[in-house]
């Protein structure tokens, strides 16, 4: 069994904590690809898996966690636009339409690709559904692992 990761103040510090031996040998560091890629490419860190459903373009030889025997495993960063609950529908639609259009622009697609990210541009209803799915999935993880807020 691997030792638990020590608490880190931010994802940005995960690579330096791992490289500086603040993370015990044999433990895993988890962070998004952008802060880790320079260290993986230089050989200072070794990537053993990616948490996305598919392999990422920047690390094509690194298998997914699911490929290594954990089907259904997925953990990735996601972002979305939110507004106060009482925002008028017309304003929500206008913002959603603009965001969806931006997500399909070559400038956004190219910039996101630099971070191995994909702009989705879903509808508000699809985003609400996604959030509910994520909450249900992580609720189970939190309960199973008996994670408590400190």
C-alpha positions as CSV (number, residue, x, y, z in Angstrom):
1,X,0.0,0.0,0.0
2,X,1.3,3.4,-0.9
3,X,1.7,6.0,1.8
4,X,-0.8,8.9,1.7
5,X,0.2,12.1,0.1
6,X,1.0,14.9,2.5
7,X,-1.4,17.8,2.2
8,X,-0.3,20.4,-0.4
9,X,-1.4,24.0,-0.4
10,X,-2.1,24.0,-4.1
11,X,-1.9,21.9,-7.3
12,X,0.8,24.2,-8.5
13,X,3.1,23.0,-5.7
14,X,2.6,19.3,-6.4
15,X,5.4,19.1,-8.9
16,X,7.9,20.9,-6.8
17,X,6.9,18.9,-3.7
18,X,7.4,15.7,-5.6
19,X,10.7,16.8,-7.1
20,X,11.9,18.1,-3.7
21,X,11.2,14.8,-2.0
22,X,8.4,16.3,0.1
23,X,6.3,13.5,-1.2
24,X,7.5,10.1,0.0
25,X,9.2,7.7,-2.4
26,X,6.7,5.4,-4.0
27,X,3.8,7.8,-3.5
28,X,1.9,9.3,-6.3
29,X,1.4,13.0,-7.1
30,X,-1.8,14.0,-8.8
31,X,-2.2,17.2,-10.7
32,X,-3.3,18.3,-14.1
33,X,-0.9,17.8,-17.0
34,X,0.2,21.5,-17.5
35,X,2.3,21.8,-14.4
36,X,3.7,18.3,-14.7
37,X,4.6,18.1,-18.4
38,X,7.9,19.9,-18.2
39,X,9.1,17.6,-15.5
40,X,7.8,14.5,-17.3
41,X,9.4,15.5,-20.6
42,X,12.7,16.2,-18.8
43,X,12.7,12.8,-17.2
44,X,12.5,14.1,-13.6
45,X,9.0,12.7,-13.1
46,X,7.6,9.5,-14.6
47,X,3.9,9.5,-15.6
48,X,2.3,6.1,-14.9
49,X,-1.3,7.0,-15.8
50,X,-3.6,9.7,-16.9
51,X,-7.1,10.0,-15.3
52,X,-8.9,11.1,-18.5
53,X,-11.1,8.6,-20.4
54,X,-8.6,8.6,-23.3
55,X,-4.9,9.0,-23.5
56,X,-3.7,12.6,-23.9
57,X,-1.9,13.9,-27.0
58,X,1.0,15.2,-25.0
59,X,1.7,11.8,-23.4
60,X,0.5,9.3,-26.0
61,X,2.5,6.4,-24.5
62,X,1.1,6.9,-21.0
63,X,-2.0,4.7,-20.5
64,X,-5.2,5.7,-18.8
65,X,-6.0,4.4,-15.3
66,X,-8.9,2.5,-16.9
67,X,-6.6,0.7,-19.3
68,X,-4.6,-0.5,-16.3
69,X,-7.5,-2.5,-14.9
70,X,-9.8,0.1,-13.3
71,X,-12.7,0.4,-15.8
72,X,-14.8,3.5,-15.5
73,X,-12.1,5.4,-13.7
74,X,-12.1,9.1,-14.7
75,X,-10.9,12.2,-13.0
76,X,-10.2,15.3,-14.9
77,X,-10.4,19.0,-14.3
78,X,-13.4,20.8,-15.6
79,X,-14.6,24.4,-15.6
80,X,-17.9,26.1,-16.3
81,X,-19.7,29.4,-16.2
82,X,-22.3,29.9,-13.5
83,X,-24.6,32.8,-12.7
84,X,-26.9,33.5,-9.7
85,X,-30.0,31.3,-9.6
86,X,-32.4,34.2,-10.3
87,X,-30.6,35.4,-13.4
88,X,-33.2,35.9,-16.2
89,X,-33.4,33.1,-18.7
90,X,-32.7,35.5,-21.6
91,X,-29.4,36.5,-20.0
92,X,-28.5,32.9,-19.3
93,X,-29.2,32.0,-23.0
94,X,-27.2,34.9,-24.3
95,X,-24.2,33.9,-22.1
96,X,-24.5,30.2,-22.9
97,X,-24.7,30.9,-26.7
98,X,-21.7,33.2,-26.6
99,X,-19.7,30.6,-24.5
100,X,-20.7,27.8,-26.9
101,X,-19.6,29.9,-29.9
102,X,-16.3,30.7,-28.2
103,X,-15.7,27.1,-27.4
104,X,-15.9,26.2,-31.1
105,X,-13.5,29.0,-32.1
106,X,-10.1,28.1,-33.5
107,X,-8.4,30.4,-31.0
108,X,-9.9,28.7,-28.0
109,X,-9.4,25.2,-29.4
110,X,-5.7,25.9,-30.1
111,X,-5.1,27.5,-26.7
112,X,-6.9,24.7,-24.8
113,X,-4.9,22.1,-26.8
114,X,-1.7,23.6,-25.3
115,X,-3.0,22.4,-21.9
116,X,-4.5,19.1,-23.2
117,X,-7.9,20.6,-22.6
118,X,-11.1,20.4,-24.6
119,X,-13.7,23.1,-24.7
120,X,-17.1,21.6,-24.6
121,X,-19.6,24.4,-25.0
122,X,-22.6,22.5,-23.7
123,X,-26.1,23.9,-22.9
124,X,-27.0,25.0,-19.4
125,X,-29.2,21.9,-19.0
126,X,-26.3,19.6,-20.1
127,X,-24.0,21.3,-17.7
128,X,-26.4,21.0,-14.8
129,X,-26.8,17.3,-15.6
130,X,-23.0,16.9,-15.7
131,X,-22.6,18.6,-12.3
132,X,-25.2,16.3,-10.8
133,X,-23.4,13.3,-12.2
134,X,-20.1,14.4,-10.8
135,X,-21.6,15.2,-7.4
136,X,-23.1,11.7,-7.2
137,X,-19.9,10.1,-8.2
138,X,-17.7,12.0,-5.8
139,X,-20.2,11.6,-3.0
140,X,-19.7,7.9,-3.2
141,X,-15.9,8.3,-3.1
142,X,-16.1,10.6,-0.1
143,X,-18.4,8.3,1.8
144,X,-16.4,5.1,1.0
145,X,-13.1,6.7,1.9
146,X,-14.7,8.4,5.0
147,X,-13.2,11.7,4.0
148,X,-14.0,14.5,6.4
149,X,-13.6,18.2,6.1
150,X,-11.1,19.6,8.5
